[in-house]
């Protein structure tokens, strides 16, 4: 529940402060983090490492 309210509060901040440029930044950070997490526990890791 706390995680859900944190996300809701973050989007309320973006809407209120009109900081729309933050959305692509957060999306890219989540994608890179997910790729790094996937690379650490996957047999495809040797193929993903050159991307970094």
C-alpha positions in Angstrom: 0.0 0.0 0.0 2.9 2.4 0.8 4.4 1.7 -2.6 1.2 2.5 -4.3 0.8 5.8 -2.5 4.4 6.7 -3.3 3.7 6.3 -7.0 0.5 8.2 -6.7 2.2 11.0 -4.8 5.0 11.2 -7.4 2.5 11.5 -10.3 0.6 14.2 -8.3 3.8 16.1 -7.9 4.5 15.9 -11.7 1.0 17.1 -12.5 1.1 19.9 -9.9 4.6 21.2 -10.7 4.3 20.5 -14.5 7.5 18.6 -14.6 6.5 16.4 -17.5 10.1 16.0 -18.6 10.6 13.7 -15.7 8.4 10.9 -17.1 10.8 9.8 -19.9 13.7 10.0 -17.5 12.0 7.6 -15.0 10.9 5.2 -17.8 14.5 5.0 -19.1 15.9 4.4 -15.7 13.3 1.6 -15.1 14.2 0.0 -18.4 17.9 0.1 -17.7 17.4 -1.2 -14.2 15.2 -4.0 -15.5 17.8 -4.9 -18.1 20.6 -5.0 -15.6 18.5 -7.2 -13.3 17.7 -9.5 -16.1 21.3 -9.6 -17.2 22.6 -10.7 -13.8 20.3 -13.7 -13.6 20.0 -14.9 -17.2 22.0 -17.3 -19.3 21.9 -14.5 -22.0 24.1 -12.4 -19.8 27.2 -12.5 -22.1 25.1 -11.1 -24.9 23.6 -8.3 -22.8 26.9 -7.1 -21.2 28.2 -5.4 -24.4 25.2 -3.1 -24.2 26.7 -1.5 -21.1 
